[in-house]
Amino acid sequence: MVRGKTQMKRIENETSRQVTFSKRRNGLLKKAFELSVLCDAEVALIIFSTRGRLYEFSSSRCSSINKTVERYQRKIEDLGVSNKGIHENTQHLKEVDMSMAKKIEHLEDSRRKLLGDELDKCSIDELQQLENQLERSLDKIRATKNQLFRKRIEKLKEEEKCLLEVNKRLREQYRIERQRCLSDQDVEFATKKEGEEVETELFIGRPERRMPLKLKPTTYSAHAYIA
């Protein structure tokens, strides 16, 4: 015979309801005992009948069900504190996110206005503030640019000064080398000239009236001609 499925609703017949309560209460207590033994779990079971009668079960052998109830209350309190902290942190993060979103939106709006977009909704005061802000920004940009130009000019002047000093040293070195080369050539030329200058005595006229004539060698011919 197949057992039918019990419909989950209140049993209207009081006698049947009492019988069902007794059977299922005993089965529930048995299941709680088996769970505590098989799984080494701390189990506490509290049942109140419709007449207000108490039925309880505790897996703790050394104490009553109160120990399990106290442990349960402490756990609930800890979970409540933890959940409260998590809730507060979550709320703080939400507020931070909202604040950052507003700042980003404000910055985007300012950027669009500075670029000249969406100016139709601006009032005269807002446009004047934008103009002043742009002028201040331009002044800062020009000042920074001029400072960079001055630094660049000073650097170029330093480089020019270094190049002029190098050029001066090279000119001085060239002058010294040129003088030394010219001096060596003069000494060589003078030495060669002294070696080439010889005296040649020629006698003109009769033997008794000889006149010595000193001639220097000429570059035109190796022989001396006498007229």
Secondary structure, 3 states (H helix, E strand, C coil): CCCCCCCCCCCCCHHHHHHHHHHHHHHHHHHHHHHHHHHCCCCEEEEECCCCCEEEEECCCCCCHHHHHHHHHHHHHHHHHHHHHHHHHHHHHHHHHHHHHHHHHHHHHHHHHHCCCCCCCCCHHHHHHHHHHHHHHHHHHHHHHHHHHHHHHHHHHHHHHHHHHHHHHHHHHHHHHHHHHHHHHHHHHHHHHHHHCCCEEEEECCHHHCEEEEECCCCCCCCCCCC
